């Protein structure tokens, strides 16, 4: 009976479209790696809080958020490479693919090198205590910022490997690399907490150094074997290819700028409006609710390069079928978020104890944020894969202009606190929530014209 069932399962798998089968394999393997990463992340929070004070933890979270902003200020080179490399791979053009990869590494290396030099010059003149609203020792604070910023710049160059893997529809390897990074951070943080007194500099060295170790080893191993055809070399750098990457790159950059304003300024705004202690409460709730967002993104992200391939091959039937399936997955996300809101307080009590209070209004706001983010991710995956992002630029600009003033109005003027900052992000995402699905539907059907097809 078992053999019969296995035989039927094997036949069913064999009948699945190869593109879909590859997506399913990546999603399942990615879920396993991501589950490990989330478990590590959950374990990391109480260890870090117990090692630092609540106020210092809030400052550390704010610095981490600021460093994360650098990941998106890359002129869109990473995502531009992802689309162009996916097209080159679909057209079986390995020579062009290697030129694109080599040129992207060179461009990004020069960009981050310039950033490091500029940052080293300016860092001593920036009043970090005032910028971060922190009572930490100014010299220690400046050292932590330098460690994190420089390490992040180097990490971003090494992380071009992730864009190459994503373009080749191997997202499961990206998730495995991220899991190994998180695991090394956890081990290092635990060691620091056991053998040293509270010192955020040690924590910064562990958190900033771990990605460099894992990405460096991963790049060396993969480019020696599995990705040898795409291995970047100095002889294959062609800056004339930069136009191909940057033609989409500038568009991605503007969209990423809006992404930064909506997703990564909340910590900074809460820190400025309400202090570091409020950041600690927000960060714990944010980590809890973005578990579902992360899992949903893990399933949806592999479809980006798959849709690029489908657009190149004009596989409309597959795109329509897959697009509908993605919205069914989103409906499941909504159900999970509702459950998470209902059980949030007991989960916090078990996770971090009674040390930090998190209001119910913040749980509701973050629940809405996760739901609308998941909705927008579906349409942006389709439009990004097609390289049709002019409309996204317009509502990205609307997001930038709306988010921060609205956050001040809701949180300070109307007295909604941290919840008001999150609700401002929810409202700002509304432009894409309405226009994005319309454009995606038109692109898939082949009826897009004018701004919908640009």
PyMOL commands that set and color helices and strands:
alter all, ss='L'
color gray80, all
select helices_A, chain A and resi 2-15+18-51+54-70+77-90+94-125+128-131+138-158+160-167+171-195+200-224+228-230+234-236+239-263+266-274+276-301+303-313+316-342+344-352+360-386+390-413+418-428+430-445+450-453
alter helices_A, ss='H'
color red, helices_A
deselect
rebuild
show_as cartoon
